[in-house]
Structures are given as structure tokens and as C-alpha cells.
Amino acid sequence: MAESCFPNLSCILFKKRPQRPDFLVCGMRRTALPSQLFARKSIDKLIRDSEAPEHALKKSLGPWSLTALGIGAVIGSGIFTVIGTAMAGQTFPKADFNDTPLIHYLIHHTAMAGRPGAGPALALSLVLVAMVCAFTGLCYAELASMIPIAGSAYTYTYATMGELIAWIIGWDLILEYAFSNMSVSVGFAAHIVDLLDWFGIHPALMWISPAYLPTGLQDLAGNDLYKAGWHFGFNIPAFLVVMILTVILVRGIRESARANNIMVLVKIAAILVFVFAGASFIKPHYWHPFMPNGWTGVLTGGSIIFFTYIGFDSVSTAAEECHNPQRDMPIGILATLLACTVLYGAVAIVLSGIVPWQSVMGDAAPVVNALKRLSLGPGGAGLQWVRLFVLVGALLGMISSILVFQLGQARVWFAMSRDGLLPSVFSRIHAQFRTPAVSTWVAGFVVGIPAGLLDIGTVSNLSNIGTLFAFVLVSIGVLILRYREPFRYRGFRTPLGPLFPVLSIIFCVILMMGLEIITWVRFFAWLVIGLIIYFLYSRHRSEFASTK
């Protein structure tokens, strides 16, 4: 039997919460497959489910903690790790269709020998990224104030576009969070190696570097330590940091948030120290040519570094655990955007001015290694202690990033399990700590093992396309809810009507096109695997499957 998709008139006139049906099928029979694929769960139903005692999460976060979670994710994951690969790109021995950015191939119809970097123009890339993030962040703020539920983009699409799209975005978020954290974990390991080097300790390379190195591994003098390809070894520091933080997250989000707040303050201080100390060593000729790879490089650099802004998504995944989500979520998201844009721009300008941009290719610790180069040169003796402070700040920054990303990933697994799309074991709550313990442990191993095997360039590409795809669907969700539920209360409303969501969609798609063709192929392969799981397992066990 068909059901109406419109709230009743009394709710509209008196601005009450509409008494909507639990399952919105919009004119189709509930038992038909197309009905289930596009069946939407009402916002009221989502909120009721989250309040059930067996699934309720502990509310312990305020606006400062939410902002710190966002900054913790955005800053640590990008400034200290992937800013080098965004600036210098990747180079392979020969031109290959698979390694060519999609937009370059569509325009020029030629293959490239790797991914071009932005060079000093990474500052322009960051301006582009900041614009896109401003549009997308406002969309996130509106949806988070309306739907304060764990699951973020997954939950938003379930309420706006139906079960099938919700599954696709949930499956995408698993990819996005996993590979984002892998890239940060690899960067963390590189900084641990730098810290050991500061104390004169040099472990065997096979246990402190990824097993797969597509561009090989070189020392600061450019000498080859490993040839390109696979070698025997495992990145133990990258694995260990993920597992240690998994234990912390199982014990409770409040304790995790407190630790994150302290780490955020330290790493902001470290960034400011780097900016002011490095400013006196800037050589303007390093900024010429400013755009060595043209606009293709600018776009590609922005595409690579964009995943770090998953911090917006991380804030919204914790909506169910904050005191006043209608007020606190917009504050946390927008404050994260402002702080991170300023800090990113400052670091990009200084880093590209103190070392040649080509020298940071494949470097998972570009900031501290730049300071190391300066400390070995004329007048750089005093930078040794600056390097140590920045190094410690970078390590704490990446720890906080991994902490936030693992928190977000576990809650996506938790939300999908609560809806029946994943096995129920993933939505079990720890009896003592009231956290999704099983999801947290699974997420830890899913990230930790690949982090010991893969390099930073490989894992960051997949996290970027997943992030951008999620942002596109969130922006579409705002447009759909503006049309479908115009009278529902919004704690925050994106300004200028549909303009910002539309701009967010356009720019995100453009940035996605800056990624390599092989990244698109791998992304679609991941989605195909997800669809197979959905049709063979998830759709038979979702709440809609049992609806009569």
C-alpha cells in the first residue's frame, strides 16, 4: 500500500515535528525489490532508533571537543604527511594510461608518466580546496543539525535517497576512512624513524618502511635504499600505532576526546613554530616557476590533499555523542574549516620556500625532513631543537588524526549494522564502556595490516576519491531535503538557497577528475564488490526486507 511522502498539515502550520511513517516508500509496494532499494528511513525513525537503550551511545562532547576532533583529523593527516606528495606528485619510469589524471586524459588524450604535483602553487590548490570545503562544510552543518545520528553521510543518504544509495555511501565511507588512516599511519611511521634518527638509532629498514614502494626509497642525498616495487618487510610502527589507539577507543570516547584536545594544542603550537622558524630561511627562487605543471598540477595537488578534510565527516559521525547537536555540530564543523585553512596555507607557503619542491617527492615526513636539511646547512645548527619540537608535535598530531578517523570508521560500521545492512555483531555495545567495541577492533585490523604494507601515495589516492564522492552525496542530500521536508526544523541552514550545495557538487566532481584513472578503476571495483555484498546479504537482512 502506498504511503504519503508529505508531513501532515498541522505539523506544517504549527512547526511541530511531523509524525511521519517509519518507512517511506513513496507510492510503491513495500514488498517489491524497487520499493526496498529506494525506501527511506524517516528522520524521526532514525532518532528513535539511536535512543534505544541497547544501542544508545554516551553523550559527552561539547563544541570545543567537536572542533578539536575536526582539527585533529584535518591538520595531522595532511600538513605533516601528504603535503609532500601533493606538492611533488609521483613519477614512474614510463607513461601509462592508468597513472594519468582523468581530466588530463580527457583534455589532451595523452598518457603521463605519473601524477603531476602542484609545486609552489600548492597554495592555490589549498585555496581551491578551501572553497570546496566551505560549500561542503555548510551542507554538513545543515544535515548534522537536522539528523544528529552516528553514521554521518551514510545516515544522511538513508534519510534522503533510500537504502541502496545509503549502502553505497556506507561502503564508500569504509573505504574512505580506512585508506585515510592508512596514509596517516604510514606518515606516522616515517616520523618515528626521523625521531629515532635524532637520537642516533637506526633500525633495520625492512621493519620501518612499507613493503610496497612504487617509486623506491631514497635517502636525503638521493641514493637508492630500495628499488621500486615490492620488497620483504613490514612497517611495524604504522601497525602498532593503530592497534594502540584501537584499545584507547574501546575504553571510551570521553577519554579519547580529552587526549585529543591536548594533542591538538601541541600540534598547533608545532605548526606555528615551523612557520616562524622556517620563514627566515625562505629562498624566493624556490617559488619559480610557481606553477611548474600548470593547472593540471594545481588541480591534482588539491585532489590529493583533499582527503584530509574528512575531518568534517569525522565531526558529524560523533553527532550522537554530543550534548546539543543542533547547536554544537555547526560550530564544530565551521570552526574546523576556518582554523585548518589558515594553518594549511601558512605551511604550504613556507615549505615550498625553504626546499626545492621536487625534493619532497615520496616523502611521508616532508616538514620535519625539510627542517633536517636546513639544520645541516649554514646557520642551521639551532634548528635541531626546533626540528625535535616540530617532530613531537607532528607525531601527536598524527596520533590525534588516527584517533578521530578510527572513531569515525567504527561508527559507520556501527550505524550500518544497527540498520541490518551489516552483521549485528558490529552494533554490539561494550557493557562497561558503552562503545561499539567489535566495530572498533575490526576497523583497527582493517587499517593496521595494510598500513604495514603500502606506501603513502597509493593509499592517499583511494581515500581522496572516497571522500569527494561522499561530499557529493551529502550536498545532494541537502537539496533533496530542502524540497522534500522544507518545514522541518534546522538548527543551521546553508545560506543562498541551493547555490552552495550545487557549487559543492560541481567542485567535488572537478577534484575527483584530478585523480588518476587507475584510482577510478579501483574505486568502481570497490563499489561493485559492495553491490554484490548488498544483493547477496544486506538487502535480505535490512529492516525493509522484513516489512510486510
N, C-alpha and C positions, 0 to 999 in steps of 0.2 A: 504494500500500500504506500502510495506516495505521501511525503510529508512536506509541509511548507518550509521554505528557507528564510522566512521573514519573521522578525520578532513581533509579538502582539502589540496592538495599538496602544494599550495602556502603558506598556513599558516605554514606548517612544515618547508619549506625551508627558509622563512624569519622570522620565530619565532614570527608571529603575533598571536593574539588571534583567534582561529578558529571560523568561522561563522557556529555554529552548529545549528541544528534544535531545536526548543523549546522542543519538546517531543521526546525522544529517545526510540524506541520500539524494535529496533534490529531484524528486519526480521519477525515480527508478525503483524497481522492485528490489527489496533488500537481498533476496536470495540469488540474484543474478550476479555473475562474475564482474561485469562492468560496474554494477552498483557497488560492490565491495572495493574495487580498485580506486574509485573516486569518492568513497564515503568519507565524510569529515567528522572528526570528533569535536563537539561543541566546546567552546572555551569554558563554559560552566562545568561541563563534564571533566575536562582536564584538571580544573581547580579542585573539584570534589575528589577525584582520584588521588591527587597529591596530598590531600588531608586525611586519607585513610590511615589509621594507626599503624598497620603493618608496613606501610611504605613511607610514612612521614619522615622527613629529614629535619634535623635540628636547626632552628633559626638562631644564628649567632653573628651575622655580618651586618655592618653599617656602611655608610657611603665611603668613609675613608678606607675600610678594608676592601671594598669592591674596587675603588680606584687603585689601591696598591696591587690588587690581583691583576688588573689590566696592565699597569705599568710593569709589573713583574714579568708578565708574559711578553709584552711588546719589546721592552728595552733589552732584556737579557738575551733574547733569541736572535736579534738582528744586529745590534751595534757591535757586539763582541765576536760574532761568528760569520754570518753570511754577507756582511757588508763588503768583505773582500772579494768573494765570488761574484757579487753584483757589480762591483767596480771593474774587475779584471776579466770576467767571463771565464769560459773554458775553451781550450784549444785541443783539437785532435789531429792526428797525422795527415788525414786526407778529408776532402769534402764529402759529406754524406747527407742524403736526403733526411734521414732520421734525426740528425743533430742540428737541423736548420730551424730557426724560429718560424712558426707558421706564417706570420704576417710577412716576413721577408720572402718566403717562397711564393706566397700569393701575389706579391707585387713584382718580384724580379724573376721568378720561375727558375732560380738557380740554387744549388745546394751550397752550404757553408761548411767549413772545417771547424765546427764547434759553435758555441754561443758567444756572441759579441758582448763585451762589457760596456758599461756606461762611461768608464774613465772618470775624470774630474766632474763630468756632467751628471754624476750620480746625485748631486744636489738638485738638479732639475727633475730627476727620477723621483726623488723624495717629495718634491712639490706636487708632482702628478699623483703620487700615492696618497699624499695628504688630502688632496681634493677628493679623490675617490673615497677615502676613509671618512671624510667629513659627511659625504652624502650617505654612505652606508651606515656609519655610526648613528646618524639621526634616525634611520629606518630601524635599526636595532633598538634604539631607545624607545621608540613608539611601541614596538611589539612587546618589548620586555615589560613596559609599564602596563600593558593590557593582559599579557599572559605570563605571569611570574612563576613559571614552572621550569624544573630541570629539563634539559634537553635542547635548549636554545633553538637553532634553526630547524632542527628536526621537529620539535613541538610546534613551532610556528607554521610549518608547512602542513602538519597533520590537521591543524585547525583551519587552514585556508585552501589547500589544494588536494587533500584526500590521502588515503592510505598508501597508494603506490608511490606518489611523489615523496611522501614522508619517509617511506622506506629508502628510496633512492638517496635523499639528502642525509638520512641517518647513516647509511652505508658510506656515503661520501665523507661525513664527519669523522667516522672511524679512521678512514684513510688520512684525512687532513691532520687530525690530532696525532696519529701515530708517527707519520713522517716528519711533522714539525718537531716533535720531541726527539726523534732520532737525530735530526740535524743539530739540535741544541746539545744533545748528549755527545755527539762527535766533537763539537766545538769545545765542550767542557773538558773532554779528554785531552785535546790539544793544549788547553790552558794548564792542565795538570802537568803535562810534560814540560811546559815552559816554567812552571813553578819548581819542579824538580831540578831543572837545569839551573835555575837561580841559585839553588843550594849545592850545585855541582853533582847531582845524582843523575845518572843516565841509564835507565832500564833498557832491556832488550827491545829493539824496535818492533818485533813481531807481536809483542803484548801491549803496545801502546799506540798502534796505528791500525786503521781499517784493513780488512783482508782484501777489499776491492779498491783499487786506486786507478781510475781511468786515465789520469794524467801523470801517474807515477808519484814519487815523493822526493823532494829536493831539500837540501839544507839551505841556510841563508846565503851561501856562496853560489848556489845554483847547481851543486853537484848532485847527481842522482843517487838516492839511497835505495829506491825501489823503482823498477821499470813499470810501465803502465800495465794494468791488468790485475789478475788475482795473485795473491801470494799466501803462504801459510802464516796464520796468525789470528789474533782476536783482540779487539780494542777493550781491554778489561776495565779501564776507568769509565768508559761510556756505559758499560753494562752495570757496573756497581752503583753508580750514582742513581740510576733509575730504580734499582731494587731497594736501595736505602730509603729513597723518598716514597716508594710504594708503602713501606712499613709505616712511615710517618702519616701518610694519608689515610691508612686504615684506622689509625688511632683517633682521628677526628679532625674536622675542617677548622674548628676554632683554634686548636693548637697550630695547625698548618698556617692559618691566616696570620697569627701573631708572629710566627717565624718569618713569614713572607714580608710583613711590614718592616721588620728590622733590616732584612736583606735589601729591600727596595731603597731605603735611605742610604745604605752603604754604597750601592752601585751608582746611585745618582751622584753621590759625592765623588766616586771614582771617575765618572764621566766628566764632571766639571774639572777635576784635577788634570785629566788628559787634555781637555780643550785648552785650558790656560797654560799648561806647561808646554804643549806642542805648538802653540801659536807663535812662540818666539823662534821656532825652528822652521817656519814655513818658507819654502822657496817658490816664489811665484811662477818660475819657469816650468814647474811640475804641472801647472794648470794649463799648459799649452802643448798640443791642441786641447781645447776644452771639451770638444765632442769628437773624440778620435774615431768612433764608429757611427757617427751621425745619430739620427732619431731612432734608428733601429736599436742602437746600443742603449739609448735613454729608455726606450720602452722595455727592452729586455731586462735592464737593471732594475726598473720598477717592478717588473713581473716577478723577479727572483726575490726581492726583499719584501714583497707584499705580504707573504705568509706570516711575517712577524706580527702583523696587525690582527691576527687571530685573537689577540687579547680582548678585542670587543666581544667576540664569541665566548671567550672564557668567562668574562664578567656575566654574560647573560645565562650561562649554564648554572651559575650559582644563585639564580634568582629565588629559587625555592628555599634558600637558606639565609636570606637576609630579612631584617626586621620589617622594613617598609619598602617593598619593591617598587611600588608606583612612584615613589619619590627618589629612592636611592639608586635605582638602576640607571635612569638618565644621567644623574650626576656622575656616577662611576664611569659610564661609557664616554661621555663628553670630556670629562677631566682627563681621562686616559689619552684621548686623541690630542688634546692641547699640549700636554706635557711631553708626549713622545715625539710629536712633530718637531718641536723646538730642539730637543736633545739629539734626535737623529740628524737634523740639518747641520748642527754645530760639529758633530763628529765627522760627518762626510766631508765637510769643507777642510777641516784640519788634517784629516788622514790623507786626503789627496794632495795636500800641500807639503807634507813632510817626507813622503816617499813616492817614488815613481808608481803610477797606478798599475803598471804591468807586474810589479814585484809582489803583489798580494794575490796572484792567481793561485787557486787551490789552497790558500792559507785559511785554516779554520780558526786562527787566532791572530787576525791582522792588526788589531790595535796594539796589543802588547808586543808583538814582534816588530812593529814599527818603532816602538819605544826602545826595543833592544838594539835595533840598527843605529838609532840616534845615540844611544849610550856608548856604543863602541866607536863613535866618530869624535871629531874635535869638539871640545866643550860639552860633551855629553856625559861626563862622569857622574854628575849629580842626578842624572835621570834614572840611575839604578834603583833608588828608593821610590821614585815616582812610579817606575815600572812595577815594583813589587806591590805598591798600594793599588794601582790600577788592576793588576793581575788578581789580587784578592777580591777587589770589587767585582771584577768580571766573573770570577768563579761563583761568588754569592749571587750575582745577577742571573747566571745561567741556572743555578740551583733553583731560584725562585721561578724561573720560566718553566723548567721541567715540572716543578711542583704544580703550577697552575695548569699546564697542558695535561698532566696526568689526572688532575682533578676533573677537568672538563671532559676528557675522554671517558673516564669511568662513569660519569653521569649521563653521557649519551647511551652507553651500553645499558645503564640502569633504566633510563626512560623507555628505551625500545623494548626491554624485557618486561617492564610493567604494562606495556600495551600489548604484550603477547607476540611481538614480532621476533624476539629472541628468546631462548630458553629461560624459564622462570628463575633458574639459579642465579642469573645475573642481577635480579632485583631483590635478592635477599639482603636484609639489613643486619649488620652485626648487633648482637643482643646487648652488648655493653657500650660500644662506641657510637651506635646509630649511624653508621656509614655503610655504603654499598661495598662491602669487603671483597666479595667474589669478583665483581667487576673491576675493582681496583687492582687485585692481584693479576687477573688475566691481562689487563691493559699494561701492567708492568712487564710481563714476559713478552707480550706482543711488540713492545718498544725496545726492551733491553737487548734481546738477542740480535735483531737486525742492526742495532746501533753498534754492535761489536764487529759487524762485517762490512758495512757500506760507508762510502765517503760522503762528505757534506754536500757536494754538488748534486749527486744522484738523488739523495733523499729530499733536498730542499725543493727540487722541481715538482715532485709529486705533491708535496704539501701545498705548494702555491696554487696549482690548478684546482685542488680540492677547496681551498679557502675561497678563491674567486667564484667558483660555482655555487658555494653556499651563500655568498653575499648576493649573487644574482637572485636566488630563490627567496631570500629574505626581503629584498626590495620588491619583488613581485608580490609577496605576501602582504606588504603594506597596501599596495594598490587594490588587491582583492578585498581586503577587509574594509578599506575606505568605501568601496562600492557595496559590499555585502552587509556590513554592520556599521553604518555611518553614525548611529546613535549610541553605540557602546562607549562607555566612559574610557577615556585615555588620560593617564597621568601625564603624558607628554605627547605632543603632536608635531610631526615633521612639518616645518613651515613651507609655504608656497605650494600648497596642494600637491599634485602628482609630480611636480618638476624634479625635486631631489631624488625620489625613487627611480624615475626614468633615467636621469643622469647617472645614477649609481649603476644601473643595469648596463648602460652603454659603455661606460669607462671600464667596468669589470670585464666585459667581453673583449674590449681592446687589449687589456693587460693579459688576458688569457691567450690571445693570439701572439703575444710576445714570447711564449714558451715554445720549446722545441716540439717538432712533430712526434717524436718518439714518446714524449710526455703525454701528448693527447692520446696516442695509441694505448699506452699503459693505463691511462685514466679510463678510457672506454672499456678496456678489458676488465678492469676492476668493477665497473658498473655492470657489465654482463654477468660476471660471477655473482654479484649481488642480486641481480634479477633471477638467476637460476635458483639461488637460495630462497628468495621470496616465493616464487611459484611452487617450489617443491616442499617448502617447510612453513615459512612465516604466514602466508595468507590462510593456511588451514588452521592456524592457532591464534590468530588475532581475535580481538573482541567482535569484530564484524562478521567473522566466519561463523560464529555461533548464533548470530541474530536471526530470528525467525520472522 
